[in-house]
Amino acid sequence: MRGIKNFFHDINDIVLAIVIVVIAAGIIFWRMQVILEYPQKMATQNAIHSEQETDEQEQSEEENKAEEKNQTDTEKR
């Protein structure tokens, strides 16, 4: 009797491990497209962020030059 009981316990552990692996593989396979698109999405976001920073820096530099010119013109008067 104990031999049969031990056999079912051992099989139960193996079946549980297989079920867990199948579920994990299913989730990964199901979300594979999203996982593979993530690096491209991050690269696009970083490019947009970098472009915005560059635009802000250029705008700031232009404003600084305009202020310096106004100060120079005011000092000359």
Contacts in CASP RR format, 6 or more apart in sequence:
PFRMAT RR
TARGET T0000
AUTHOR 0000-0000-0000
METHOD contacts of the structure
MODEL  1
MRGIKNFFHDINDIVLAIVIVVIAAGIIFWRMQVILEYPQKMATQNAIHS
EQETDEQEQSEEENKAEEKNQTDTEKR
28 35 0 8 1.000
END
